[in-house]
């Protein structure tokens, strides 16, 4: 088995921490280097249990810091990158677009340049895996269609525009320099350790505290939900077996309108709290719709299924209940 030195950016964040733990525990012959700035959404406690593992090293730093990133590549002889570090909250991108442009675009470009410099003599055995979002494709009508890898990019928010730009830079480095890159575009993730600005952890916390549950517009916007553990398995396969220069869409085949998801969250959370069924429905509060709010996302994941044999396995209700229990325990432990 080949020894590898893998750099995982954003490894103290939600999805990143699950990726780090998976690689540290599964690939004992790899050395995993976690690079994270530890901003508000990155929490060292997410990977506290693996910090001292012999095949793991944590580095605190900013992916836009060129000198630091180049030093990490040189000192640790990095031969693989899984790039998850990103600003990812649409509402925040609307109020602070420059932050998203800087971190998501310049950060990705800084990593690409460091990799190109470090690997300039030989790209063989190297891999740059950029983890992106389905939001780069824009929106779909309610009555059909799914995003494929051939869908045109049509971002509608500063967040999705910044991710679309970073995707383009990754492709350009493959086409221009021959760098062995792969891109994955995933649907909405859910699971333990997500920062409570996102819908599921925020609403679970609000239900516990009997606070309002703000639903944009009529709640008719549709999202495809993917359990984070299934996503990690997909990333593992793409990193190791994806075709260089390719992109892979990763989806849960699990579409829900926002209002139906909120009602399911209420049903399960009320049950877990020992409340009357539907007691928290009165907490729903419809608010003015968000600017540039995409109507529907849906992923066609047939390519990754046919080429790499991946498909989601987590039952949504089971995964949601497991997730809710995690947040309830965290709330009680505060």
TORKOL-4160 file (C-alpha; in steps of 0.2 Angstrom, whole numbers, padded with zeros to 4 digits, m for minus):
334
<pt num="1" X="0000" Y="0000" Z="0000"/>
<pt num="2" X="0007" Y="0017" Z="m0005"/>
<pt num="3" X="0011" Y="0030" Z="0008"/>
<pt num="4" X="0002" Y="0046" Z="0004"/>
<pt num="5" X="0002" Y="0063" Z="0012"/>
<pt num="6" X="m0015" Y="0071" Z="0010"/>
<pt num="7" X="m0019" Y="0089" Z="0013"/>
<pt num="8" X="m0038" Y="0091" Z="0018"/>
<pt num="9" X="m0043" Y="0110" Z="0019"/>
<pt num="10" X="m0057" Y="0115" Z="0030"/>
<pt num="11" X="m0055" Y="0099" Z="0040"/>
<pt num="12" X="m0062" Y="0106" Z="0056"/>
<pt num="13" X="m0078" Y="0111" Z="0047"/>
<pt num="14" X="m0094" Y="0101" Z="0045"/>
<pt num="15" X="m0091" Y="0090" Z="0030"/>
<pt num="16" X="m0072" Y="0092" Z="0032"/>
<pt num="17" X="m0072" Y="0084" Z="0049"/>
<pt num="18" X="m0081" Y="0069" Z="0043"/>
<pt num="19" X="m0069" Y="0067" Z="0028"/>
<pt num="20" X="m0054" Y="0069" Z="0040"/>
<pt num="21" X="m0060" Y="0056" Z="0052"/>
<pt num="22" X="m0064" Y="0044" Z="0038"/>
<pt num="23" X="m0047" Y="0045" Z="0030"/>
<pt num="24" X="m0037" Y="0045" Z="0046"/>
<pt num="25" X="m0047" Y="0029" Z="0052"/>
<pt num="26" X="m0048" Y="0020" Z="0036"/>
<pt num="27" X="m0031" Y="0024" Z="0028"/>
<pt num="28" X="m0018" Y="0020" Z="0042"/>
<pt num="29" X="m0004" Y="0021" Z="0029"/>
<pt num="30" X="m0008" Y="0039" Z="0024"/>
<pt num="31" X="m0003" Y="0054" Z="0034"/>
<pt num="32" X="m0018" Y="0067" Z="0034"/>
<pt num="33" X="m0014" Y="0085" Z="0036"/>
<pt num="34" X="m0029" Y="0096" Z="0041"/>
<pt num="35" X="m0028" Y="0114" Z="0037"/>
<pt num="36" X="m0041" Y="0125" Z="0044"/>
<pt num="37" X="m0042" Y="0143" Z="0049"/>
<pt num="38" X="m0054" Y="0140" Z="0063"/>
<pt num="39" X="m0066" Y="0153" Z="0059"/>
<pt num="40" X="m0084" Y="0153" Z="0066"/>
<pt num="41" X="m0089" Y="0138" Z="0057"/>
<pt num="42" X="m0073" Y="0128" Z="0060"/>
<pt num="43" X="m0072" Y="0120" Z="0077"/>
<pt num="44" X="m0057" Y="0110" Z="0083"/>
<pt num="45" X="m0068" Y="0100" Z="0094"/>
<pt num="46" X="m0075" Y="0092" Z="0078"/>
<pt num="47" X="m0059" Y="0082" Z="0076"/>
<pt num="48" X="m0053" Y="0082" Z="0094"/>
<pt num="49" X="m0054" Y="0063" Z="0095"/>
<pt num="50" X="m0041" Y="0061" Z="0081"/>
<pt num="51" X="m0029" Y="0076" Z="0084"/>
<pt num="52" X="m0016" Y="0065" Z="0092"/>
<pt num="53" X="m0017" Y="0050" Z="0080"/>
<pt num="54" X="0000" Y="0046" Z="0073"/>
<pt num="55" X="m0006" Y="0048" Z="0055"/>
<pt num="56" X="m0014" Y="0065" Z="0058"/>
<pt num="57" X="m0007" Y="0083" Z="0059"/>
<pt num="58" X="m0017" Y="0098" Z="0062"/>
<pt num="59" X="m0011" Y="0115" Z="0054"/>
<pt num="60" X="m0020" Y="0131" Z="0059"/>
<pt num="61" X="m0019" Y="0143" Z="0044"/>
<pt num="62" X="m0028" Y="0152" Z="0030"/>
<pt num="63" X="m0029" Y="0145" Z="0012"/>
<pt num="64" X="m0026" Y="0162" Z="0005"/>
<pt num="65" X="m0009" Y="0164" Z="0014"/>
<pt num="66" X="0002" Y="0159" Z="0000"/>
<pt num="67" X="0018" Y="0158" Z="0010"/>
<pt num="68" X="0010" Y="0146" Z="0023"/>
<pt num="69" X="0002" Y="0135" Z="0009"/>
<pt num="70" X="0018" Y="0133" Z="0000"/>
<pt num="71" X="0027" Y="0129" Z="0016"/>
<pt num="72" X="0014" Y="0116" Z="0020"/>
<pt num="73" X="0016" Y="0108" Z="0002"/>
<pt num="74" X="0035" Y="0108" Z="0004"/>
<pt num="75" X="0038" Y="0103" Z="0022"/>
<pt num="76" X="0025" Y="0089" Z="0022"/>
<pt num="77" X="0028" Y="0083" Z="0004"/>
<pt num="78" X="0009" Y="0084" Z="0000"/>
<pt num="79" X="0004" Y="0073" Z="m0015"/>
<pt num="80" X="m0015" Y="0074" Z="m0013"/>
<pt num="81" X="m0027" Y="0088" Z="m0009"/>
<pt num="82" X="m0045" Y="0087" Z="m0004"/>
<pt num="83" X="m0051" Y="0105" Z="m0004"/>
<pt num="84" X="m0066" Y="0108" Z="0006"/>
<pt num="85" X="m0062" Y="0125" Z="0015"/>
<pt num="86" X="m0075" Y="0138" Z="0009"/>
<pt num="87" X="m0087" Y="0151" Z="0014"/>
<pt num="88" X="m0104" Y="0142" Z="0011"/>
<pt num="89" X="m0119" Y="0152" Z="0019"/>
<pt num="90" X="m0129" Y="0160" Z="0005"/>
<pt num="91" X="m0136" Y="0173" Z="0017"/>
<pt num="92" X="m0119" Y="0178" Z="0023"/>
<pt num="93" X="m0113" Y="0180" Z="0004"/>
<pt num="94" X="m0127" Y="0192" Z="0001"/>
<pt num="95" X="m0121" Y="0204" Z="0015"/>
<pt num="96" X="m0103" Y="0201" Z="0012"/>
<pt num="97" X="m0099" Y="0196" Z="m0006"/>
<pt num="98" X="m0081" Y="0201" Z="m0006"/>
<pt num="99" X="m0077" Y="0189" Z="0008"/>
<pt num="100" X="m0084" Y="0175" Z="m0002"/>
<pt num="101" X="m0074" Y="0180" Z="m0018"/>
<pt num="102" X="m0058" Y="0181" Z="m0008"/>
<pt num="103" X="m0059" Y="0165" Z="0002"/>
<pt num="104" X="m0067" Y="0154" Z="m0011"/>
<pt num="105" X="m0059" Y="0160" Z="m0027"/>
<pt num="106" X="m0042" Y="0167" Z="m0021"/>
<pt num="107" X="m0040" Y="0153" Z="m0008"/>
<pt num="108" X="m0043" Y="0139" Z="m0022"/>
<pt num="109" X="m0031" Y="0148" Z="m0034"/>
<pt num="110" X="m0018" Y="0149" Z="m0020"/>
<pt num="111" X="m0019" Y="0130" Z="m0017"/>
<pt num="112" X="m0019" Y="0127" Z="m0036"/>
<pt num="113" X="m0003" Y="0137" Z="m0038"/>
<pt num="114" X="0006" Y="0129" Z="m0023"/>
<pt num="115" X="0001" Y="0112" Z="m0030"/>
<pt num="116" X="0008" Y="0116" Z="m0047"/>
<pt num="117" X="0024" Y="0123" Z="m0040"/>
<pt num="118" X="0027" Y="0108" Z="m0029"/>
<pt num="119" X="0022" Y="0095" Z="m0042"/>
<pt num="120" X="0030" Y="0104" Z="m0057"/>
<pt num="121" X="0042" Y="0090" Z="m0060"/>
<pt num="122" X="0030" Y="0076" Z="m0060"/>
<pt num="123" X="0011" Y="0075" Z="m0059"/>
<pt num="124" X="0011" Y="0056" Z="m0058"/>
<pt num="125" X="0002" Y="0050" Z="m0042"/>
<pt num="126" X="m0004" Y="0067" Z="m0038"/>
<pt num="127" X="m0022" Y="0072" Z="m0036"/>
<pt num="128" X="m0031" Y="0088" Z="m0033"/>
<pt num="129" X="m0049" Y="0085" Z="m0028"/>
<pt num="130" X="m0060" Y="0101" Z="m0027"/>
<pt num="131" X="m0077" Y="0099" Z="m0017"/>
<pt num="132" X="m0090" Y="0110" Z="m0024"/>
<pt num="133" X="m0109" Y="0113" Z="m0024"/>
<pt num="134" X="m0124" Y="0110" Z="m0035"/>
<pt num="135" X="m0129" Y="0128" Z="m0033"/>
<pt num="136" X="m0116" Y="0133" Z="m0047"/>
<pt num="137" X="m0129" Y="0126" Z="m0059"/>
<pt num="138" X="m0143" Y="0139" Z="m0054"/>
<pt num="139" X="m0161" Y="0133" Z="m0052"/>
<pt num="140" X="m0173" Y="0120" Z="m0060"/>
<pt num="141" X="m0192" Y="0121" Z="m0063"/>
<pt num="142" X="m0203" Y="0112" Z="m0050"/>
<pt num="143" X="m0210" Y="0101" Z="m0064"/>
<pt num="144" X="m0194" Y="0091" Z="m0069"/>
<pt num="145" X="m0176" Y="0090" Z="m0074"/>
<pt num="146" X="m0160" Y="0086" Z="m0064"/>
<pt num="147" X="m0143" Y="0094" Z="m0065"/>
<pt num="148" X="m0130" Y="0083" Z="m0074"/>
<pt num="149" X="m0111" Y="0086" Z="m0076"/>
<pt num="150" X="m0115" Y="0093" Z="m0093"/>
<pt num="151" X="m0127" Y="0106" Z="m0086"/>
<pt num="152" X="m0123" Y="0124" Z="m0089"/>
<pt num="153" X="m0116" Y="0135" Z="m0075"/>
<pt num="154" X="m0129" Y="0148" Z="m0070"/>
<pt num="155" X="m0125" Y="0154" Z="m0052"/>
<pt num="156" X="m0138" Y="0166" Z="m0044"/>
<pt num="157" X="m0130" Y="0171" Z="m0027"/>
<pt num="158" X="m0113" Y="0178" Z="m0023"/>
<pt num="159" X="m0109" Y="0161" Z="m0014"/>
<pt num="160" X="m0113" Y="0150" Z="m0030"/>
<pt num="161" X="m0104" Y="0163" Z="m0041"/>
<pt num="162" X="m0088" Y="0161" Z="m0030"/>
<pt num="163" X="m0089" Y="0142" Z="m0031"/>
<pt num="164" X="m0093" Y="0142" Z="m0050"/>
<pt num="165" X="m0077" Y="0153" Z="m0052"/>
<pt num="166" X="m0066" Y="0141" Z="m0041"/>
<pt num="167" X="m0073" Y="0126" Z="m0052"/>
<pt num="168" X="m0067" Y="0135" Z="m0068"/>
<pt num="169" X="m0050" Y="0138" Z="m0061"/>
<pt num="170" X="m0048" Y="0120" Z="m0056"/>
<pt num="171" X="m0053" Y="0114" Z="m0074"/>
<pt num="172" X="m0042" Y="0127" Z="m0081"/>
<pt num="173" X="m0027" Y="0120" Z="m0071"/>
<pt num="174" X="m0031" Y="0103" Z="m0078"/>
<pt num="175" X="m0033" Y="0109" Z="m0096"/>
<pt num="176" X="m0018" Y="0121" Z="m0096"/>
<pt num="177" X="m0005" Y="0113" Z="m0085"/>
<pt num="178" X="m0011" Y="0095" Z="m0085"/>
<pt num="179" X="m0014" Y="0094" Z="m0066"/>
<pt num="180" X="m0024" Y="0079" Z="m0061"/>
<pt num="181" X="m0039" Y="0087" Z="m0054"/>
<pt num="182" X="m0057" Y="0081" Z="m0051"/>
<pt num="183" X="m0072" Y="0091" Z="m0045"/>
<pt num="184" X="m0087" Y="0085" Z="m0036"/>
<pt num="185" X="m0103" Y="0095" Z="m0035"/>
<pt num="186" X="m0115" Y="0089" Z="m0021"/>
<pt num="187" X="m0132" Y="0093" Z="m0015"/>
<pt num="188" X="m0137" Y="0099" Z="0002"/>
<pt num="189" X="m0128" Y="0089" Z="0016"/>
<pt num="190" X="m0135" Y="0085" Z="0033"/>
<pt num="191" X="m0128" Y="0076" Z="0048"/>
<pt num="192" X="m0119" Y="0079" Z="0065"/>
<pt num="193" X="m0108" Y="0094" Z="0068"/>
<pt num="194" X="m0115" Y="0106" Z="0056"/>
<pt num="195" X="m0114" Y="0124" Z="0061"/>
<pt num="196" X="m0131" Y="0130" Z="0067"/>
<pt num="197" X="m0133" Y="0144" Z="0054"/>
<pt num="198" X="m0140" Y="0130" Z="0042"/>
<pt num="199" X="m0158" Y="0125" Z="0042"/>
<pt num="200" X="m0158" Y="0108" Z="0051"/>
<pt num="201" X="m0147" Y="0112" Z="0066"/>
<pt num="202" X="m0154" Y="0129" Z="0067"/>
<pt num="203" X="m0172" Y="0123" Z="0067"/>
<pt num="204" X="m0169" Y="0109" Z="0079"/>
<pt num="205" X="m0161" Y="0121" Z="0091"/>
<pt num="206" X="m0176" Y="0133" Z="0089"/>
<pt num="207" X="m0188" Y="0119" Z="0092"/>
<pt num="208" X="m0180" Y="0115" Z="0108"/>
<pt num="209" X="m0180" Y="0133" Z="0114"/>
<pt num="210" X="m0198" Y="0136" Z="0107"/>
<pt num="211" X="m0191" Y="0150" Z="0096"/>
<pt num="212" X="m0199" Y="0155" Z="0079"/>
<pt num="213" X="m0194" Y="0144" Z="0063"/>
<pt num="214" X="m0192" Y="0156" Z="0049"/>
<pt num="215" X="m0197" Y="0149" Z="0032"/>
<pt num="216" X="m0193" Y="0159" Z="0017"/>
<pt num="217" X="m0208" Y="0163" Z="0005"/>
<pt num="218" X="m0221" Y="0149" Z="0005"/>
<pt num="219" X="m0208" Y="0136" Z="0009"/>
<pt num="220" X="m0210" Y="0128" Z="m0008"/>
<pt num="221" X="m0192" Y="0128" Z="m0013"/>
<pt num="222" X="m0185" Y="0111" Z="m0016"/>
<pt num="223" X="m0169" Y="0104" Z="m0011"/>
<pt num="224" X="m0160" Y="0087" Z="m0013"/>
<pt num="225" X="m0154" Y="0081" Z="0004"/>
<pt num="226" X="m0138" Y="0070" Z="0006"/>
<pt num="227" X="m0132" Y="0062" Z="0022"/>
<pt num="228" X="m0114" Y="0068" Z="0026"/>
<pt num="229" X="m0108" Y="0050" Z="0028"/>
<pt num="230" X="m0114" Y="0045" Z="0011"/>
<pt num="231" X="m0105" Y="0060" Z="0004"/>
<pt num="232" X="m0089" Y="0055" Z="0012"/>
<pt num="233" X="m0090" Y="0038" Z="0004"/>
<pt num="234" X="m0092" Y="0047" Z="m0013"/>
<pt num="235" X="m0078" Y="0058" Z="m0010"/>
<pt num="236" X="m0067" Y="0043" Z="m0006"/>
<pt num="237" X="m0071" Y="0035" Z="m0022"/>
<pt num="238" X="m0069" Y="0050" Z="m0033"/>
<pt num="239" X="m0052" Y="0055" Z="m0025"/>
<pt num="240" X="m0045" Y="0037" Z="m0028"/>
<pt num="241" X="m0053" Y="0032" Z="m0044"/>
<pt num="242" X="m0061" Y="0047" Z="m0052"/>
<pt num="243" X="m0055" Y="0051" Z="m0070"/>
<pt num="244" X="m0043" Y="0066" Z="m0070"/>
<pt num="245" X="m0051" Y="0081" Z="m0078"/>
<pt num="246" X="m0068" Y="0075" Z="m0074"/>
<pt num="247" X="m0082" Y="0081" Z="m0062"/>
<pt num="248" X="m0095" Y="0070" Z="m0053"/>
<pt num="249" X="m0112" Y="0075" Z="m0046"/>
<pt num="250" X="m0116" Y="0068" Z="m0029"/>
<pt num="251" X="m0134" Y="0068" Z="m0024"/>
<pt num="252" X="m0146" Y="0060" Z="m0012"/>
<pt num="253" X="m0160" Y="0057" Z="m0024"/>
<pt num="254" X="m0170" Y="0064" Z="m0010"/>
<pt num="255" X="m0180" Y="0079" Z="m0014"/>
<pt num="256" X="m0190" Y="0089" Z="m0001"/>
<pt num="257" X="m0199" Y="0106" Z="m0001"/>
<pt num="258" X="m0193" Y="0116" Z="0013"/>
<pt num="259" X="m0209" Y="0117" Z="0022"/>
<pt num="260" X="m0211" Y="0098" Z="0021"/>
<pt num="261" X="m0194" Y="0096" Z="0028"/>
<pt num="262" X="m0198" Y="0108" Z="0042"/>
<pt num="263" X="m0214" Y="0098" Z="0047"/>
<pt num="264" X="m0204" Y="0082" Z="0047"/>
<pt num="265" X="m0191" Y="0090" Z="0058"/>
<pt num="266" X="m0204" Y="0096" Z="0070"/>
<pt num="267" X="m0212" Y="0078" Z="0070"/>
<pt num="268" X="m0196" Y="0069" Z="0075"/>
<pt num="269" X="m0189" Y="0083" Z="0087"/>
<pt num="270" X="m0206" Y="0084" Z="0096"/>
<pt num="271" X="m0206" Y="0065" Z="0098"/>
<pt num="272" X="m0188" Y="0065" Z="0104"/>
<pt num="273" X="m0192" Y="0078" Z="0117"/>
<pt num="274" X="m0208" Y="0069" Z="0123"/>
<pt num="275" X="m0219" Y="0083" Z="0117"/>
<pt num="276" X="m0236" Y="0081" Z="0109"/>
<pt num="277" X="m0236" Y="0077" Z="0091"/>
<pt num="278" X="m0235" Y="0093" Z="0081"/>
<pt num="279" X="m0234" Y="0104" Z="0096"/>
<pt num="280" X="m0221" Y="0114" Z="0088"/>
<pt num="281" X="m0230" Y="0118" Z="0072"/>
<pt num="282" X="m0235" Y="0134" Z="0079"/>
<pt num="283" X="m0217" Y="0140" Z="0079"/>
<pt num="284" X="m0217" Y="0141" Z="0059"/>
<pt num="285" X="m0216" Y="0159" Z="0054"/>
<pt num="286" X="m0216" Y="0163" Z="0035"/>
<pt num="287" X="m0204" Y="0177" Z="0031"/>
<pt num="288" X="m0200" Y="0187" Z="0015"/>
<pt num="289" X="m0191" Y="0177" Z="0002"/>
<pt num="290" X="m0172" Y="0178" Z="0001"/>
<pt num="291" X="m0165" Y="0188" Z="m0014"/>
<pt num="292" X="m0160" Y="0176" Z="m0028"/>
<pt num="293" X="m0168" Y="0161" Z="m0019"/>
<pt num="294" X="m0166" Y="0146" Z="m0032"/>
<pt num="295" X="m0182" Y="0137" Z="m0034"/>
<pt num="296" X="m0176" Y="0119" Z="m0035"/>
<pt num="297" X="m0160" Y="0109" Z="m0035"/>
<pt num="298" X="m0160" Y="0091" Z="m0040"/>
<pt num="299" X="m0145" Y="0080" Z="m0044"/>
<pt num="300" X="m0143" Y="0066" Z="m0058"/>
<pt num="301" X="m0129" Y="0055" Z="m0049"/>
<pt num="302" X="m0130" Y="0042" Z="m0063"/>
<pt num="303" X="m0112" Y="0045" Z="m0068"/>
<pt num="304" X="m0104" Y="0042" Z="m0051"/>
<pt num="305" X="m0115" Y="0027" Z="m0049"/>
<pt num="306" X="m0110" Y="0019" Z="m0066"/>
<pt num="307" X="m0092" Y="0024" Z="m0066"/>
<pt num="308" X="m0087" Y="0021" Z="m0048"/>
<pt num="309" X="m0102" Y="0011" Z="m0041"/>
<pt num="310" X="m0107" Y="0024" Z="m0028"/>
<pt num="311" X="m0125" Y="0028" Z="m0022"/>
<pt num="312" X="m0132" Y="0034" Z="m0006"/>
<pt num="313" X="m0138" Y="0021" Z="0007"/>
<pt num="314" X="m0144" Y="0031" Z="0022"/>
<pt num="315" X="m0163" Y="0031" Z="0024"/>
<pt num="316" X="m0168" Y="0049" Z="0026"/>
<pt num="317" X="m0179" Y="0047" Z="0041"/>
<pt num="318" X="m0166" Y="0037" Z="0050"/>
<pt num="319" X="m0152" Y="0049" Z="0045"/>
<pt num="320" X="m0163" Y="0064" Z="0051"/>
<pt num="321" X="m0167" Y="0055" Z="0068"/>
<pt num="322" X="m0149" Y="0051" Z="0071"/>
<pt num="323" X="m0144" Y="0069" Z="0067"/>
<pt num="324" X="m0157" Y="0077" Z="0078"/>
<pt num="325" X="m0152" Y="0066" Z="0092"/>
<pt num="326" X="m0134" Y="0072" Z="0090"/>
<pt num="327" X="m0140" Y="0090" Z="0091"/>
<pt num="328" X="m0151" Y="0087" Z="0106"/>
<pt num="329" X="m0137" Y="0079" Z="0115"/>
<pt num="330" X="m0126" Y="0093" Z="0111"/>
<pt num="331" X="m0139" Y="0105" Z="0118"/>
<pt num="332" X="m0141" Y="0096" Z="0134"/>
<pt num="333" X="m0122" Y="0095" Z="0136"/>
<pt num="334" X="m0120" Y="0114" Z="0135"/>
